[in-house]
Amino acid sequence: MAPNHSDLSKPPRIVLCPRCRTPVEWVEASRFRPFCSARCKTYDLGAWESEAYRVAASEEAPLSNESE
């Protein structure tokens, strides 16, 4: 697919590093995106591994066979 020439003139999207809030350009050259560095990426991975972050979930109703 050929690049759209109008896209070449757009400035890259800027996102904030989820860990330290440093602005990061969303381009292929940003190896650790959305993180600013390997350090922030590793810190975040460690937080997930140690269960510092959790995804909220609601209790599901038991299946009909389990309640009998």
N, C-alpha and C positions, 0 to 999 in steps of 0.2 A: 504494500500500500504506500503510495507516494505521500510525503509529508505535505500538509496544508501550509502554504507559505504565510498565511495570515497568523498561524500559530507561532511562527518563528519570531515574530515581533512582540509577542506577549511576554511579560516578565514571568519568571517561574513562580509557582505557588509557594507561599511561605507557610510552614506549619510550626507549631511550638513543640519542642522536645517534651514528651509526656513526663519525663523525670525532672529536668531542671528548667524547663520553659525557655530554653535558648531557641531563637528562630533558626529554622532549617529549611533550605531550599528543597522542594520536592522535585528533584532531578535525578537521573541515573547516576550521576557522579557522587551523590550523597549516599555512600555505602550503607550507612546505618539507619536510614530514614525509617520511621519518623523520629528516631533518636539522633542526637547530635554527635554521639561518639560510641565507641565500643564499650566504654565504661558505663554510660547510661543504659545501653542495651543489656549489658550483663547484670547490672543492678536490678533492672526491671524483671529479667528472667528469674533471678534469685528470689525476688519478692513473690513471684507466682509459685515457685518451687517450695518456698517455706510457708505457703498459704497465707501470706500477708494480704493478698488480694483474693476476693471470693466473688463468685457470680451468684446473685440472689436467685433462689428458686422457691416455688411454692410446693407444698405437699400435694401429691396426687391422691385421688381417691383410690382405695385398694381395689384390685381386680375382683370380680364377683367370686371366683374360685378361692381366693385367699381369705375371704371373710366368712366362709362357711366352716 
